[in-house]
Each structure stands twice: as structure tokens, then as C-alpha cells.
Amino acid sequence: MNRNREAAMEGGREGNGVDAGEEHEGFPPAVALGRRKYTPVVAHDNDPAMVEMSTVDLGSSSSSFPPQDLKKIKVNKEPNSASEGSEGSIHNHVGVNGPQTESKLELFGFDSLVNILGLKSMIGDQMPAPSSPRDGDDVTIAVGHHQPNVVKLGTMMGVFVPCLQNILGIIYYIRFSWIVGMAGIGESLLLVAFCGSCTFLTTISLSAIATNGAMKGGGPYYLIGRALGPEVGVSIGLCFFLGNAISGAMYVLGAVETFLNAVPGAGIFRESVTTVNGTAIAEPITRPSLHDLQVYGIVVTIVLCFIVFGGVKMINRVAPAFLIPVFLSLCCIFLGIFVARKDRPEVGFTGLSLESFKDNWSSDYQMTNNAGIPDPNGKIYWGFNALVGLFFPAVTGIMAGSNRSASLRDTQRSIPIGTLAATLSTTGLYLVTVLFFGAVAHREKLLTDRLLTATVAWPFPAIVYVGIILSTLGAALQSLAGAPRLLAAIANDDILPVLNYFKVSDGNEPHVATLFTAFICIGCVVIGNLDLISPTTTMFYLLCYAGVNLSCFLLDLLDAPSWRPRWKFHHWSLSLVGALICIVIMFLISWTFTIVALALATLIYYYVCLMGKAGDWGDGFKSAYFQLALRSLRSLGATQVHPKNWYPIPLIFCRPWGKLPENVPCHPKLADFANCMKKKGRGMSVFVSIMDGDYLECAEDAKTACKQLSTYIDYKQCEGVAEIVVAPNMSEGFRGIVQTMGLGNLKPNIVVMRYPEIWRRENLHEIPATFVGIINDCIVANKAVVIVKGLDEWPNEYQRQYGTIDLYWIVRDGGLMLLLSQLLLTKASFEGCKIQVFCIAEEDSNAEELKTDVKKFLYDLRMQAEVIVISMKSWETHGEQQESTEAFSGAQQRIANYLGEMKEKAQREGTPLMADGKRVIVNDQQVEKFLYTTLKLNSTILNYSRMAAVVLVSLPAPPLSHPSYFYMEYMDLLVENVPRLLIVRGYHRDVVTLFS
């Protein structure tokens, strides 16, 4: 009774894992809390109120049940008893979770919901989020430690302001008017709508995923990795890290260019343009020199890195203040547009004019120099595709809120509302600005004045320069502070060992990752061309956005029980359209950049697959595989598979007849033989073993043994699964396996085991009954049987075999023996062999006819083999091999002795002849006939196939009325002196077909 209660408690603990999207995440499992375990009240002669309790570490995988050292604690029925203050008193017992009180739900064998669901926070205790799960890792959650009060951010300051600050940046101020002049008003509106729809749909997908459970550090990497798997998550995450690092360089260059345009005298190397489209202009246009951008950019990057090293918290406090000059500059820009007049504030302005609006409606794509000034001799041609790449960074930054998920008061409310509000407000701002810019100035002014926003601003044009510099520097700081944390989050997940240098513990700054980010940023600053850096950043951002959309598409389409996002305004079709738009934008911008970005992500993906550590995050691909397997299983149905679609699914019986070396859960050559039963390695094998004992006592040992067997199968590079069954004995265990293993048409159809060659040598008299019982169970369950004799000498893939593969085809087996011989030929070790088919004819008159029929049959089966017919009359003419005769005499003598012992026992006990627990009827003539038949067959094998690479022979069914000992004697005589033999028995169906 106690075992049953403990088993129920164990099952309850394992079943309390609330689905939260992944293993060990969301609600912490009860097994990680190190809580007390209650066992039922045990009656005691002296003290009926005896409770057995133990405080065990259930988080350890090595803990077993039932516990060995239970601490008995007495509880006196009278409250004022002296024992009440004893150390063992329940009321004074203090566990890991504080003082324990008597549980009123002890009957159920569970801890309270406060412990199971982690609701300790209701009484002030905080529980840190578990780390990323890894195979074999245990997650322990510390409870009871008070965390310092952390200021949590709401929707406005936590999501909306960071997103707005990252979206509204350098492109709007110093490139947007130029884009309107180049693309015209009409195509500029299309450009904004096209890019805005991409980020809008990505925001919808982001909102759905972010509201499907708690989020940790890593932002989009965390979301994509948990949805599409660690391989995809790491590949896209690293690309997104590069995008953030390169964005930092873009913001730095934007700030430096703005500063040099505002203060031309600060330039060390000055350049000016005197012609536009081949025409001389009155006043030279001064533009920043490339060397100035490089020098100032490197200096600014180094200064920003020092700030990041010393004060990330200060940046988070000051960052909202950077947005105030941005708002002021926007007000000045729109005020200046409304007060602008013809040639005021400069030549080229028309004020809000319908004529300018019409003139600027169409596009005017042309060649420009590196500074973007129209020049027919320039090297850069700008079209709509190139403008998409230039403008798209102006709509990025929607991940800024999700990157701060750990600091948000309510992530599932703030991220959707704040991100969507920032996306819609900036898109609306861009659309309105296109109309105003197109109506306020001539096209030539739009194309030549790179800082038209500062020129038109009123009454304080300088505020635009301040706004640009502060917004870009703030965005650069966010990139230099966010990119290292993204890299550190990837490293902390311990997927790629090469990233271990960037690991950081909780609460520490990622200094090494920051240095690496600064190195990348400085390298991009040295390039110095903002228009070349922008498309590169765009590719990495688009890869990330496509990953978010594909994640939501997959999760929404699969609709697993754990997929329950609070954000209801989503659909898999919207996510699919968003992903397609991301891919289209990538190819519109540049085929070259797209191929390079995809190739980089693919290389990282395969590198993670080869070198990364396995991790199961409950990703969508696993769910897709599961649903695909279920759908395929249902489509197969329960009817018999057509012979053309028949695949061998071997059940490899690993239980040895004797002992194996230590730490070797399976005979080493069984996995090699299992691979020989598959064509080109395709197929599945089920490796099973039986552990003697009681399931409640051996469950943990069985799990450990199953893990060892699975590891060994992987080491042998054999595709298969491992199962360990606990049963009272081998016979009962195998009977349960053969009845229940598999589902539908994916049940194992061939049982493979080793021939028990050692049973007589080591005097193992229990083996015959078990061996015969297994064969009989396979026949009743309609399973084919393959018994391997000489398994120790079975060749591996590097040991080439020559000679023949000889088949002694005695009974109809559905073509299984023929199929196995063909599968052997597909392996490198047997590809140099030829097949010989030996057929046994009862009469000489049937020999030629049988040979002709078998040849025709093999020809129709597309099998090349030599056919040899042996008549039973020829057995009489050919003498037996001497070793076969000696084995025959020994078998006769042993059978006679065994039969004599049975008769003596029956006479002594006054019972009929009994063997193997059942009544047997022994016909001496039939026994002699069976022995003689196996003798002749063994002699024939030794006569024709002594040098064969492998011999296949039909397996005779055990006679029902004969003792198992007799059958083992028949089999021993059959396999005597044959070094490598496969004994095959088919089942009542064909596995090969003549028809196409």
C-alpha cells in the first residue's frame, strides 16, 4: 500500500509541470523546489499517531523511491505534551521554505499550490526565472530570498518611448527629404506604406508570441529560439546582433555628419561640390570629408564605449531625456514648413505649393556621387529598390520594447500596446512628412540640401541639429548597450562553445561582448559611407523580422495546447504575409546582400547543428514533427501495408544470454546488424531490454539504463530508439513488449535476437524455456523472427566480405529471406558477395520444375541469384560430415537422459510427463525424425556453404508437445559448426511483390 501511495505521489510530482511553452520555464516545476514529501500514516503498535516524513532533494536526478532513510517524527495527540517542543515536532519543523504547518490536503499526497505554482510571491518571496534547459541539467529554484525592490516600467516609458527613439532617427532627418526628391511623392508614399506594412505585421506577430508566456533576456532571439529551435534562434540571433552592432556605426556616422554640416569649420579635411548634373552652381556645396567621418566616428565610438562600460543604468535614466529635443525639433520643422515662402528661408523653397506638389509627384531616379549629389558621371544609381534599402532602417526599432521585457511591469500588456502605438505613430508621421516635403521645395533643393530639415526649421533651426545629434547618439548608446547583451544571452544559453568567452553571470556587465561590439562598430565606421552601411543593417533586421513572423506562423498554424497568447488580433496568414514581405524586401534591395545574409545565417545554422550542444526548448518544429507523425500514422491506418511500401522495423532484443562488459548496455554487433537491415540507413530500429524486478522499485534504474542504451545507440550511429521494460522475468517482459510496442502500422515487424550459444556451456538450464517462449510469442503475435548465430564475428562496415550469401529456402516466408539478402548486398561489407538460393525438393521429379519456377520468381523480383535444388533423396546418398555425426550422437544421448529423468520424476510423483510447467507428449519416432532432419540439413550446409560469408536458413517452429530442451537440441544440431548463420522465420504476409 505504501508503495502505491508513493508511486502516486511520484506521478503527481511529474505531472505538475504546467505548460509554459518550454521545459523548466514559465511556472517552475514542483520537483525543483526541494520540498518535503509526505507519506501515508503508518499504524504502529505503541504509537498510532506515527507519521513518516522526509526532506529529500527531489531536484536531483539520482534520487530514488522509496527513500531509504525516512525520519520518523512522533506527534502526541495531546497538545501540551512535552514532545511538542522536541526537534522532531511537526509544528517546530523548519524546511527550506520556512516553518511548515500541518497539511490539511495530506490525503492527496501533494504539496500546496503555493509551492507547486510558485505563488510565494504573494507573501513577498521572489523566484528567479530558471535558466535555459539543457539535456541532463537540473534546475533548482531558490525560494525565500527577498529581492531588492526594482522599479518596473509601464507601457509609456518601458516600450513606447524606447521604440519611438529607435525608430525615429537619422534617416528621417538627413535622408528623408532626399528620398522624397528622388522617388517623388507618389512612390515615397508607396515606399513608406510598403516598409510600414512589414513592421506592422511583424509587430502583430511579436505581440502574439510575447503574450504567450513569460519572457527572459535576449529579446527576439529568445522568442525565435523558443519557437523555431536553438539552431534557428542562434543563427538569426547572431545576425540580429551584427545588425545592432552595425546600426551603432550608422547612428555614429549620422551624428558626426550632422555635426560637421552644422559646424563646417570643425572639419579637418574639407570637400566641396561645384557642379550638379554637369552644371556649375553659384555657391559651392560643402560636404563632410570621408576622412573626417572616419576620424570623428572612431573617437565618438570610443567615448560611447567608455560610457557603456561605466554607466548603463545612467543611460537608461537619461535616454528618455534625449527624446525631448527630438519632439522640439519636429515642432520646429513643421512650423517652418507652414511659414516657408518663396526662396525663404533659402533659394529653392516655394512654401506649401500645389505646383511644387505636382512637380514632385513623379520619380526622378538618376546617378549620384558618393555624397548623394546628382551627377551623370556618378558611380551610384538610385532606384526604388535601392531606396527601400536606404529607408527601411527608419522603420526598424520595434524590438526595443521586447528587449526590456525584464524591466516591464506587465510584458503581456505593455509590449503589444506600446510597440503597435510606436509603429503606427511613426508611420503616420512619415506619410504626412512626405506630403509636406514634396510641396514645400523644388526637387533640386530636395536632392542637394541633405539637411533640409534644419534649413526649414523655425524659429530655432539649431534645435534640429541638437535633436539629430542627441537622438542618434542615444540610439547609438542603445545599440552599443543592447547588442552585447544579446550576444551574452546567446552565450549564456550554452549552445555554442565558441561563445563561452562572452558569458556573464546574472547582474554583471558583458564587458567582453561590449569590446567585441565596439570592434565591429569601429570597423563599420572606417567604411564611412552611411548609404552603404544602411542596406547591410537592413538585411540583418529583415532576417530577424522574418524569423519572428515565421515563428508566429508556425505556432499559430500548429495551434498546440500551450499556444494561448493573450493578444487575440493575429492569424497565421498575416504572419505568413509578413514573412513573405520581409523576404521580398530583401531581394528588392539587393540580390547580393540577400544571398550573403542568407548564406551567413545558413552557415551559422549548420555550425550550430554540428558543433552546438543539444537542447530541447519545446520549439515549434518539434510540435510540427509530432503533428506530422500523428497525421502520417493516421493516414497509414491499421490495415496491412502494401508489400511495395513495406519497411523492416526491427525490434532488437538487447537482453544478453549471459553477461556483457561493464557499461555496455547492448552487444556491440547488434547495432551493426540492425544497420544491415536498412537500405541506405533509412528506417527505424527499436532497441529493447528487460530489467528483472518490481517497477515501483526499479523505475529510476530503468530510466538510467534507457538513457545509457540510447547514448550507446547514438555512439554506434544507428537510427533507433531505446526502451527498457521492468518485469518479473524475461518471459513476462517480452510478452508485454511484443503485444504493446509500437502504434498502428509502425509496430515492429521483425524480432532480432542473438542465438543462446552459451546455454549448455555455462549450464544455464532456464534459457531453453525462455528462448522457446519468445519464439512462440512472436509466432502468436505474427512477428517475423531473425536469430543471429555467430554475432561476435559479424563484420562492421569496414570489414569487407567475399564469397556468397547462401539461402536455404525451405518454407514459404513471404520473401523475407530474399529481401534480407538483398539488403545485405547494399552494405559495403557485403557488396562483393553473390547470392545462392538452395531449395529443398521432396522428390527428384520436382527438382527441375522447382528450379525453373524459382528462377522465374527471382527474375520477376529483380533479384540476381544462382538457384540450386537439393532433393531429399540425395540426402541418403551423401554421407554426413563427421562433426555433424558426433553432434547427432551427443544430442541423442542428452535427449535420452533428459527423457529418463522426466519419466522417473513423473513416476515418483504419480503425475504425467511434465516439462516447462506443462504436460508434454513425447513420440520417440518423431524426436528421431526431427534430429535426423536437422542432421541432414546441417550436413548439407557444411557441404555447400562452409566458405559462405553468411548463411540464411528457415527457422522451424517449436513443436507444441515437445519440451523446450528438445527444441534447443534440434537447434544446436542445426547450427553446429556454422560460423555465421541467420535463422529466419517470416510471418503470414508478403514483404516483396512481383508487380511495379
N, C-alpha and C positions, 0 to 999 in steps of 0.2 A: 504493500500500500504506500509506504514511504517513497519507494522508487517512482511510483506513478505520479505522486504529488510533485516530486522533484522534477520529473520529466515535463509535467505540465507547466511548472514554473520556468523551466529552461525554454520551453516553446514560447511561453508568454514573453520572456525577455527578448527572444529573437524576433518575435512578431511585432514588437512595439516600435519598429523603425518607421516613423511617419514619412511618407514620400515627400521629398522636397526638391526633386529634380536631380539629385545625385546622392551617392553613398556618403554617409557621415556628415552631410551638410543639411542646413535647414534646422529642423528640430533635432537636437542631439540624441543619439541612441541611449537607451537606458543602460546598456552594458558598459558605457564609458564613464558612469558616474561613481563607480566604486561603492555602491550602496550595500546595505545589509540584506541578507536573504533570510526569509522566514520559512521554517519547515513546520509541518503539522504537529499538533500537540501529541506527545507520546505518553501513553499510560505507564505509570510506574507504581511498583508495589508500595513503596514507602511514601512517596510524594506524588499524588495525582496531578498536581499543577506543575509539571515539568515541561519547559519549553526549550527546544534545541535551536540555537541561533548561531550564526557565524557571520563574521565580517570578512568577506572574500573580495579579492580584486578580480572583478568579472571582466575587466578590460583586457586581461592577459589571455592570449590565445592558448596558453598552455594549461589554463585552469580546467579541471575535470570535475565531473559529477559522478557520484555524490562526493562532497568534500570529505577528506579523511580525518580532519581534526575539528570536529564540532565542539564548541564550547557550551557546556550545559549551564544554564542560569536558572536558579530557583526563584520562584515568585511565591511569597507567602500569601495565603488568602486573606490574612488579617492585615489591614493597612498599617498598623503601628508596630509591626513585627520588627525585631532587631535586624533582620536580614534586609530591611528596606534600605538601609544606608550602606550595604555592602557594595563591594566593587562590581559585583555581577548583577546588581539590581537593574531591572529594565528602566526604571524611571531615572536613574543616575547614569545610564549608559550614554556615552557621547561617541557618536560616529563621525565620519568625515563630513557630514552635513550638519553638524551641530547636535544639540540634545535631541534624543529620539523619544517619542511618546508611543504609547501602545496603539497599534494599528487596529482600527475597527473593521478593516477590509482584509484581515488576515486570511479569511476563508478563501479569497481569490488567489492568493499566492503572489500578488503583485505589489510593487511599491506604489505610493500615491502618485496622482497625476502631477503634483508639483515636481517630483523627481523625474518622472518619465518625460514630460514635455518641456522641462527646463524652465518652469514658471517661478524659479527662485527670485527672478527679478521683481516679482510682486512684493517681496519682503526686503528689497534693497540689494540683493546679490546679483551681480552681473556675471554672465557666462560668455567667455570669449568664443568667437567663431572657430570651428575646427579647421585644421589645415587641410590642404588638398589630399584626397585619399590616394593611397598607393597600395599595390598588392602586398599584403603581408604586414602593413603598418597598422599599429593600434593607435587609436585617437583617444586621448584622455582629456577630459574637461575638468578643469579646476573649478570648484564651487565654493562659495563662501568668502571670497576675497573681494573686498569693496574696491571698486574702481573710482578714480577721481572723477569729479563732475566734468563732463566735456560739453562745451557749448555746441548744440546741434543747430544746423541751419535749416531755414524753411525754403519754400519754393522760390521766393524772390532772390534772396542773396545766395542760396545754395545752388540754384540751377539757372534761373533766368539771366541773372547778371553775368555769370561766367560764360554762358553760351553767347550772350549778346556781345560780350567783349571779344570773344574769339572769332565770331562771325564777322562783325563789323570792324574791318581793319584796313590794312594798307591798300588793298586792291580798290576799295571804294574811293579812297582819297586821291590816289595818284594814277590810277589806270582806268577808272570807270568812265570819265568824260572822254578819254581817248578811245575806249571801246565803242561808245555811242557814235563818235565821229567816224570810226572805221566801219562799223556794222550798220549804221543808220538806226533810226528809231524802231522801225518795224522788226528787224532781225534782232535788235537788242532786247525788245520785249520778249521775243521768242527765246532768246538765249537765257534770260532771267527765268522765264517760266519753265524752260526745259531743265535747267540746273536746279531750280527750286523744287520741281516735282520730285527730283531724285532724292533730295534731302528730306522732303516732306514724307515720302513713302518710307524712307529709312527711319524717320522719327516714329512713324506708326509701328514699324516692326520693333524698334528699340523699346518703345513703350510696352508692347506686349511681353517681350522677354523680360524686361526689367521688373514687371509686376507679377512675374510667375514665381517669385521666391526671393529670399534674402540675397544681397549682392556683396561680394568682397572686393578687395583691391584688384586693379588690372583693367577696369573699365570694359571696353568692347572685347578685349582679349578674354576676359573671364566669361562673358556672355557667349562668344563664339566657341570657345574651347569646351564649355559645358554643353553646348548644343550640337556641335559638329565633331567633337572629339579632340583629344590633345594634339594630334598631328596637325589638323587643320587650324586649331587655335594658335599653336605656336608659330606656324608658318605665316598666318595673317597677322598675328600679334607682333612678330618681328618686323614685318613690312610696315605695320602701323607705327612702330617705334621709329623706323627710319623716316617715315613721313613726318612725325612730330619733330624729329631732330632737324630735318631739312627745313621744316616750317620755321624753326627758330632762326635759321640763317636767312630765310626770306624776310622775316619780320625785322631782323637786324639791318639787312640791306635797305629795307624800306625806310626805317628810321634814319639811317645815315644819309640816304639820298634826299630825304625831306630836309634834313638839317643843312646839307650842302646847298640845296636850292634856296633855302631861306637865308643862309649866310654864305654867299658865294666867296667872300674873302677868306673863309676858313679852308678852302681847297688848296692842297699842296700842288697838285698837277691840274691845271685848268685847261678846258677844251671848249671850243665854241663852234657853232654851225652857222655858215653864212649863206647857204642855198637850201631851198626847199623845192623838190621836184625839178631841180636843174635851174631854178630861177633865183637870182640874187635877192636877198631881203635887206630892208633898210637897216635894221638893228640885228646884230649877231645874237644868236640864241646860245646862251651859256648853259652847258650841261656838266654834271659831275663826271670827273675822270674815273676810269676803271680802277686806276691805282689808288685814287682817293677812297673809293668804296672799299677796296681791299684793306687798306691801312686802318681806316676808321672802324671798319667792320670787325677786324680782328681785335682791336682794342676794346670795343664795346662788348664783344662776346666774352673776353677775358674778365671784364668788370662784372658782367652779369653772372658769370660762373662763380666769382667770389661772393656775390650777393646770395646766390643759391646755396653755396656752402655754409654761409653764416646765418641766413635768416629766411627759411622757407615759411615759417609761421608769420613773419613780418610781411612777406609778400602777400599771403592770404588776407592779412588785415588791410593792407594798403591797396590791393587790387581793385576793390570797388571804387576807391577814390580816383583811379585812373579813368573811370568811365564818365566822370563829371565834365572834364574838358571835352570829351567826345560829344556829349549832348549839347554843350555850349557851341561847339564848332558846327554841329548840324543846324542849330538855330541860326547861326551867322550865315551859313551857306544859303539856306532857304530865304532869309531876309534879303541877302544880297541878290538873289535871283529875282525877287519881286521888285527891288528898287533899281535894278540894272536898266540902263538906257543905251541908245545907240552910241557905240565907241566909249561907253562908260561902264565899268571903271577903266577899261583899256580898249584899244582898237581890236575889232573882231567881235565884240559883243553887240547884240541887237536888242537886248531886252526880250521879254516874252513876246515872240512874234510868230504869227501864223505862217508868214512867208518862210522864216527860218525852219519852222516845223516841217513844212512841205519839202524844203530843200534837203533837209537832213533825214527824211523818211527812208530813202533808199540807202543801200550799202555802197561803199566805195573802197573795196579791198585793193591793196596795192603793195608795192615793195617798200621796205623801210630799212634804215640802217640799224645798228645795234641799239641806239637810243630810242627807236620808235619813230624817228622823224621821217616823213615820206621822202623817198629818194629812189628814182628809177634805177640807179646803179647799186642800190642796197642789196644785201645778201639774204634778207628775210622777207618771205611773202606771208601776208596775213590773210587768212580766210576764216570762214565761220568755224571750221574745226579747230583751228589754232586759237581762236578767241574763246572757245569752250574751255580749252586747257588753261588759258590765262585767267578767265573769270571764275572758274569753279572754286578755287581756294576762298573766294569771297563768300561762299555759302557753306563752307566747312566750319567745324567747331561745335557741331551738335552733340559731340560726345563729352563736352566739358562738364556737364552736369552728372553724367553717369560716372565719370572719373572721380567725383567727390561723393560717391554713394556712402562711404563710411562716415561722412560728416553730416549727412542729412537726417532730419528728424523723422521723416516718413518718405522713404525712397519710392514706394509704390504709388504715392500721390504726387510727389514733387517732380520726379523725372518726366512723366508724360506731360503734365501741365506746363512746367517750366520750359522744357525743350520745344514743345509744339508752339508755345507762345513766342519764343525767341525766333523760331524758324519762320512763322507767319509774319511777324512784325518786320523782320529784316527783308523778307521777300517783297512785302508791300512797299517798304522804303525804296528798294531798288527799282520797282516798277514805276513809282511816282518820279524818282530821280531821272529815269530815262526820258520821260516826257519833258521835264523841266530843262535838262541839259540840251536836249535836241531843239528846244525852242528859244534858248537864250543866247546862242552864239553861232557864228559861221562854222562850217566844217573845218576850214583851215585852222581856226583858233582851237577847236576841239582836238585837232591832231598835233598841234605844235606846243600847246601850253600843257605840260604834264601836270602842273599844279593849278589847274583851272579852279579847283575848289577853294584854294587860298586866294586866288585873284578875285573871285566873285564875292567872297565873304564880306559882310558888312554888319556892324560898324567896326569890328576888330578882326582884320584879316590875319593878324598874327596868332589869334587863338586857334586857327586851323592848323598852323604849323605845330603849336603846342599839343593840340589834340592828336595829330598824326603821330608825333614822336612818342607821346605818353601811351597811346593805345598800342602802338607797335612794340614799344619796349615792354609794356605789360604783357602783351601776347607772347613776346619772346621769353620773358621770365616764366610764364605759364608752361611754355614748351620745354624750356630747359629744366623746369621743376617736375613736369609730368612725364616726359619721356624716360628719364632714369627710373622713375617708379614703375612704369610699365615694364621696362627691362628687368627690374628687380622682382616684379611679380611673376614674370615668366621664369626667372631663375629659381625663385623660391618654390615653384611647383615641382622642381627637381625632375624635369623631363629630359633636358639635355645636359649631360655632364660638363660640356664645354662652357656652359654659362654659370658654373658654380662660383666663378670669381665675382659675380655680380650679386650674390646672395646677401641679404641683410636680415637681421633679426627684427622682430617687431619693435617699433618705436625708434629705430636707428635710421640715420640718413644714408641713402645709397651713394656714397662718395665715389666709389669706383665706377659705377654706372654713370654718374654725373660727369666724370672725367672723360669717359668714352663718348658720351653725348656731345660734350664740348669739342672733342677732337673731330667728330663728324660735322658739327656745325661750322667750325673754322674752315674745314676743307671745302664746304659749300660756299662760304663767304669768299674764299680765294677765287672761286669762279667769277663772282662779282656781277653776274647777269641775272637780274631778277626774272626776266622773261623766260630764261632757260630753266631756272630752278623751279618756277611755278608749275609747269607740266609734270615734272618729276614728283613733286609733292602730291599733285592731283592723282597720279596713278596709285600711290600707296593709300591715299584716303578712299579712293573708289574701291580698291580691293577690300578695305575694311567694311565699307558700306555694303558692298555686295555680300560679304560674309554675314553681316547682321541680317540682311534680307533673306538670304538662303537659310539661315538658322531659323528664323520665324516661319518661313515657308515649310521647312521640313517638320518642325514641331507642330505647326497648325495642321498640316496635311495628315500627319500620323495620329494626332489627337490622342496621345497616351493619357491614361488616368491621371498622371501627375501634371498634365498641361492644363492649368486652371488660372490663366492670367486675369488680374483684376481689370485690366484695360480691355474693354469689350469691343472697341471700334477697330477691329482688324479682321483680315481674311487672308487666306493663303494666296489668293490670286493677286492681291495688292502687293504682297511681299515678292511674289514672282516677277511682277511687272517692275518693281523697284530694283530687283537684282538685274533684270534684263537692261533697264535704263543705265545702270552703272556700267555694265559691260559695253553697251553701245557707246556711251560717252568715252570710255577708254579707247575704243577703236577710232572714234571720230577725232580724238585729239592727236593720236599718233600710233600707227601700227608698230613702229619700232619700240617706243616706250612701253606699249602694252605687252608686246612679246617679251621684252626684258623683264617687266614686273611679274608677269605670269611665270616666266622661267625661273626667276628668283624664288617666288613662292613655291613652285614645284620642287626645286632643288632642296629648299628647306624642309618641305613635306617629306621627301624621300629620305633626307638625312635624319629627320626625327624618327621615321619608321625603322631605319637601320640601326641608329645609334641611341635613340631615346629609350627611356625606361617606360615599361607598360603601365598604364593607369586606366582605370575604369571610372569615368565620371558620369555614367548614365546618359551618354550623349544620344542625339537623335539617330545617328547611324546604327547604333546598337538596337534602338527601337525599330528602325526600318528593317534591319536584318531579321528581327524577331517576327515582325508582322509579315514579312515576305516568306519566312519559313512557315508560318501558320497558314498563309494563303496557299503556298505550294503544297503543304501537307493536305489541306482540304481538297485541292484540285486533284491530287493523286487518288483520293478516295480510299476505300477499303478493299476494292476489287484487286484481282491479281494484275501485276504489271506485265505488259506485253513482253515477250522474250527479247524483242529488239531494244527495249528500254531497261532490261534487267541489269542491275549492277550488283556485284558481290558486296555485301555488308557483313564482313566477318566479325564474329564475337570471339575475341581472343581470350581464352581461358588461361589466366596467368598463374593460377594456384599450382605450385610445383608439386610433383610427386617426389617429395623429399625436401631438402634444404637448398637454399640459394646463398651465394655470398652475402656478407653483411652490406646493408644499404643498397641492395639490388632488388627492387620490388618485382622484377619480371625477368624471365630468361632472356638474355641478350639477343638471341637469334629469333625470338618470336616476333619482334618488331621488324626484323629483316624479312621474315617470311610474310608478314602482313603486307609489306610493301610490294612483294611479288604478286599479290592477288589484286593489284590495282593497275589499271592501264594508264601509263604516264603519271602515276602518282595521284590520279583523281579517284576519289571515293573516301569513305569514312570507315574506320575501324573502331570497335568498342572493346576496350581492354577491361576485363573484369577479374576481380579476385574475391575470395571469400575469407572472412575472418571469423574463426570459431569463437563463440561466446554469446553473451546476452547484449542486446542492442543498447539498453539503458546504461550498461557499464562500459561498453566499448565504442560508444558513438564518437567520442573525441578522438580515440585512437584510429577509428576508421577514417575520419576526416583527414588526419595527418597522413595516413597511409595513402589515401586517394590523392593528396597533393604531391606526395613523393612519386607515385606512379605516373601522374600527369607530367611532372617535371622530367621523368625518365623518358616518357614518350616523345616529348619535345626534343630532348637530347638526342634521341635516335632518329629525329627528323621524320617521324611517321605521323600522318594526319589521322588523328583519332581522339577519342575521349576516354577518360578513366572513370571507373565505378568500383566502389568497394561495398560489398554486401556483408552484413553481420548476420550469422545464422548459427543454430546449434551445432551443425556439422556441414560437411561439404555437400552431401547429397541434398539436404533440405535447402541449402543456399542456392545450389544450381537449379533446383526445381523451381524456386521462386524467380530466378533470373530468366530462365527460358520461357516462362509464362508472361512476364511483365515487361521485359526490356524492350524499349522502342515504342514508337507510335505509328499506327496505321501501316502504310507500306514502307515506312522507314525502320521497321523492326529488323534486327539482324537475321540474315537468312542462312548463314554458314557458321557453324561452331568449330573453332580451330583449337586443338589442344595437343599436347605432347604425349607420345606413347610412353606408358609407365615401364620403361625398360629395367628399372631398378627393383621392381616389387619382389622378385624372388631372391635377388642377390642380397638385399637388405632385410629379407624376411618380413615384408610389410603385407600381412595377410588381409588387412582391411581394404587394400586397393582394389582387388577384383570386383567386390560387390559395388564399390563406388564407381569404378570405371564402367561396368556394365549398366549400372543405373543411369549414368549420364547419357550413354548411347541410347538406351530405351526412352529416356525423357526427350531426346532430340527427335527420335522417330515419332513419338506420340505428338510432339509439338510441330511436326512437319518442318524440321530444320535439317539442312544438309550438314554433313559431318566431314571434316578433314582432320585426320590424325597423322602427326608428323613423327616418323621414326628416324633417328639419327639427326636430331635437331642440333646437337653440338657441332656437327660437321657441315651444317647448312652454310652455303657461301654468302658473303656480303657482296656489295656492288662492285668491289674492286677485285674479286677473285673470279677470274674467267673459267668457265666450264666448257669442256669439249666432249664430244660423243653424242649420245642420243638421250631423248626423253621417251621412255618406254611406258606405254599404256596397256594394261591388261584389263581389257573391257569385257567384263563377264556378264553384268546385268545392266538393264536399261536404267540410266540415272539422269535422264533429261539433258544429256550432253554436258554435264558439269565437268567431267573428267577431261573432255576435249577442250572445253573453254579454259580450264586451269592450265593446260599445256600451252595453249596459245598465249595466255597472259605471262607465263614464264618466259616465252620467247621474246617478249617486249622488254625484258630486263637485260642490262648489259652483261650480267654474269652468265646468262643462258642463251644469248643471241647467236652464238656459234654452234648451237646444238640442232639436231634434226629429230623429228617425231617419228616414232614407230608405234603402230597400233596392233596389239596382239588380241585376236578374237578366239574364243574357245567354242569349238563346234562339237556337238554331241555325237554326230555321225560323220563318216568320211564323205558320204554323198552330199552333205550340206556344205562342205568346205568351200568349193569353188563358187557356189551361188552366194554364200555368205560373204566371201571376199569381194565379189562384184558389187553386191549391194552396199557394202561398207565404203568401197571406193567411190561409188556414185554419191553416197551420202556425204562423204568428206569433200567431194568436189563441189557439191551444191552449197556446202557450208563455207566455201572459200578457204579451206584448210589443206595444207600440203603435208602429207604423211605417207609413210610406207605401211602397207597393210600386210600382216602375217597372220594366217589362220592356223590354229593348232587344234587337231581333233583329239577327243578324249581317248580314242583307241591308240593314238600314238604314245599316250602316257604309259601304256603297258609295254611298248617296245623299247622305250628309252629307260635306261636304268637310273635309279635315284642317285643323287650326289651323296657321297659318304657322310658329310657333315649333316645332311638332311636326315639320313637314316639313323644316325646316332641321336639326333634331336627327337625323332619319332619314337625311338625305343624309350628314351627318357620320359617323354610325355606319357606314353602308355603306362609305364611303371608308376609315375606320380599319380595319375588318374586312378589306377587300381588301388593304390594305398589310400587315397582320399576317400574313394568309394567304400573301402573296407572300414575306415574309421566312422563314416556316416552310418553304415549298417550296424556296427557294434553299438553306437550311441542310440540308434533307434530301438534296437532290441533291449538294451539296458533300461531305457525309459519307457518302453512299450508304446512308442509313437511311430507314425510313418516316417519315411525319409524326409529330413528337413535340411535346408541349406539357405543361408541368407535370410532367415526368418520366414521362409515359406516352404510349402511342400513341393518336392521335386519328384519327377518320374524319370528314371534312368533306363534307357534302352541300350544295352551293351553294343548291339549291332550298329545302332545309329551313331554312338560315340566313335566306334571304329571307323565308320564311314566318314565322319567329319574329320577325324585325324588323317585318314588316308587322302582325302581331298586336299587338305592343306599341305600335306607332304608333297603330293604331286605338283601342286601349284608352286610351292617353294622351290622344288627341283627345277621346274620349267623356268622360273625367274633366274635362278642361278645359272642355268644352261644358256639362256639367251641374253640376259641383261646384267651379267656380272660387272661389266665395264660401263654401264649406263651412268649418265650424270645424275639422274633421278628416275625412280620407278613409281608409277601410279597404279594402284590396284583397287578393285572394288572391295568395299567393307561388307562382310557378311553380318546380317542381323543376329543378335544373340538369341539362341533357341530358348523359348519361354520355359521349357520344362527342365533345362539343364542348369546345374549350379554355375555361378559366375566363375568359380575356379576352373571348371572345364573350358569355358569360353576363353579364359586367359591362356590356357594351354593350347587351344586351337590357334589363337592369335600369335603366341610366341613361336609356334611351329611355322606359321605363315611368314613371319618376318625374319626368321633365323638367317643370319649371315648376309642379310641385305643391308648394305651400309646406309643408304638414303632412300627412304620409302614414304610415299604419301598414300594413306589408306582413305579412300573417298567413298562416301555414300550420298547420293542425290536425294531429292525428295519428289513428291508427286506433281511435278510440273516441269516444263521445258525451259531451259535457260538459253538455248540457241534456236535459231529459226532458219529455214531454207529460203524464205522469201525476203524480198527487199522492202 
